[in-house]
Amino acid sequence: MEKNMLVLLKKIGVVVSLFLIVISLSYCGSTKETLSISEQEKETFNQVEGDTIRIANEETEYEIIIIEPGFYTWLNSIARPEGYYSQSFMENRNWIMVTEWNQRVLQPQRYSPLLYELQINYQRNIDYGYEVNYKLYNYFIYFQRKYNQRLGPFLPRI
């Protein structure tokens, strides 16, 4: 009888331990930070007319074309102005976000191919210039905020 009681107490202990683990894990996930989106920013996200932004550096012959409704307006009215971030800061962030973006393009069963259509050929050892890095960085911020995505370990803040 004592043996049965001991087995029962061990089983109860295991169940209680599992219950506590599940509860503690649920609290870990509930502390997610959320983004604050202004009314002005929401208006740019809701634009339906296509904006076309050409990101180019004529000297290095690199070009990116972004066709995204609202991005041009967002870039000129909400994004931090040119000169706010250093080129090296944006290059480091762009590298992280391009890497994640390209991973998602290769996983259409997991990530929407409507969001992640084409890979971005961005190489770390090439100087694309300030303008290319500025517009690419800000496109990633815009994209993450508009579509509620995370392309790196940091929140896409303005």
C-alpha positions in Angstrom: 0.0 0.0 0.0 2.8 2.4 0.9 4.4 1.6 -2.5 1.2 2.5 -4.3 1.0 5.7 -2.4 4.6 6.6 -3.2 4.0 5.9 -7.0 0.8 8.1 -6.8 2.7 10.9 -5.2 5.5 10.8 -7.8 2.8 10.9 -10.6 1.2 13.9 -9.0 4.6 15.6 -8.7 5.3 15.0 -12.4 1.9 16.4 -13.3 2.4 19.5 -11.1 5.9 20.1 -12.5 4.6 19.9 -16.1 1.8 22.2 -15.3 4.2 24.8 -13.8 6.5 24.5 -16.9 3.5 25.1 -19.2 2.4 28.1 -17.2 5.9 29.7 -17.1 6.3 29.2 -20.8 3.0 30.9 -21.5 4.1 33.9 -19.5 7.3 34.2 -21.5 5.4 34.5 -24.7 3.0 37.1 -23.4 5.6 39.8 -22.9 5.9 40.5 -26.6 6.4 44.2 -27.4 4.0 45.7 -29.8 4.5 48.6 -32.2 2.8 51.9 -31.9 1.5 53.0 -35.3 0.3 56.6 -35.7 -2.8 57.5 -37.7 -0.6 59.2 -40.3 1.4 56.0 -40.7 -1.9 53.9 -41.0 -3.0 56.2 -43.8 0.2 55.5 -45.8 -0.3 51.7 -45.2 -3.8 52.0 -46.6 -2.8 53.6 -49.9 -3.8 51.6 -52.9 -2.0 53.7 -55.6 1.4 52.2 -56.4 4.4 54.2 -55.5 7.6 53.4 -57.4 10.9 54.1 -55.8 14.1 53.6 -57.7 17.1 53.1 -55.5 20.2 53.5 -57.5 23.9 54.4 -57.2 25.0 55.4 -60.7 28.7 55.1 -59.8 28.4 51.5 -58.6 25.7 50.6 -61.1 23.4 49.0 -58.5 19.7 49.5 -58.6 16.6 48.4 -56.7 13.1 49.2 -57.8 10.4 49.1 -55.1 6.7 49.2 -56.2 4.8 49.5 -53.0 1.7 51.6 -52.3 2.4 54.2 -49.6 6.2 53.7 -49.4 7.2 57.0 -51.1 4.8 59.0 -48.9 6.0 57.1 -45.8 9.7 57.7 -46.7 9.2 61.4 -47.1 6.8 62.0 -44.2 7.5 59.5 -41.4 10.9 57.9 -41.9 13.9 59.4 -40.2 15.6 61.9 -42.5 18.8 61.1 -44.5 21.8 61.6 -42.3 20.0 60.3 -39.1 21.7 56.9 -39.4 25.3 56.2 -40.3 26.0 54.2 -43.4 27.7 51.5 -41.4 24.7 51.2 -39.1 22.4 50.7 -42.1 24.7 48.3 -43.8 24.8 46.1 -40.7 21.0 46.1 -40.3 20.5 45.6 -44.1 22.7 42.6 -44.1 20.7 41.0 -41.3 17.4 41.8 -42.9 18.4 40.8 -46.4 19.6 37.5 -45.1 16.3 36.8 -43.3 14.3 38.1 -46.4 16.2 35.7 -48.7 15.6 32.8 -46.3 11.9 33.5 -46.4 11.8 33.7 -50.2 13.2 30.1 -50.2 10.4 28.9 -47.9 7.1 29.7 -49.7 5.3 27.0 -47.8 6.1 28.8 -44.6 6.2 32.4 -45.6 3.8 34.1 -48.0 5.2 34.2 -51.5 3.0 37.3 -52.0 5.2 39.1 -49.4 8.5 37.5 -50.2 8.7 37.3 -54.0 12.3 37.7 -55.0 15.6 37.4 -53.4 17.7 40.5 -52.9 21.3 40.3 -54.1 23.0 42.4 -51.4 26.6 41.6 -50.7 28.5 42.6 -47.6 31.8 43.5 -49.2 30.3 46.0 -51.7 29.9 49.7 -51.0 26.4 50.5 -52.3 26.6 54.1 -51.1 24.5 56.0 -48.6 21.4 56.5 -50.7 20.9 52.8 -51.6 21.5 51.7 -48.0 19.1 54.5 -46.6 16.2 53.6 -48.9 16.7 49.8 -48.5 16.9 50.1 -44.7 13.7 52.3 -44.6 11.9 49.9 -47.0 12.6 47.1 -44.6 11.3 49.2 -41.7 8.2 50.1 -43.7 7.6 46.5 -44.8 7.9 45.1 -41.3 5.6 47.7 -39.8 3.0 47.5 -42.5 2.8 43.7 -42.7 3.6 43.0 -39.0 6.8 41.0 -39.9 10.1 40.7 -38.1 13.3 40.5 -40.2 15.7 40.5 -37.3 16.0 40.5 -33.5 15.0 44.1 -33.1 11.7 45.9 -33.3 11.3 48.0 -36.5 11.1 51.4 -34.9 11.1 54.8 -36.5 
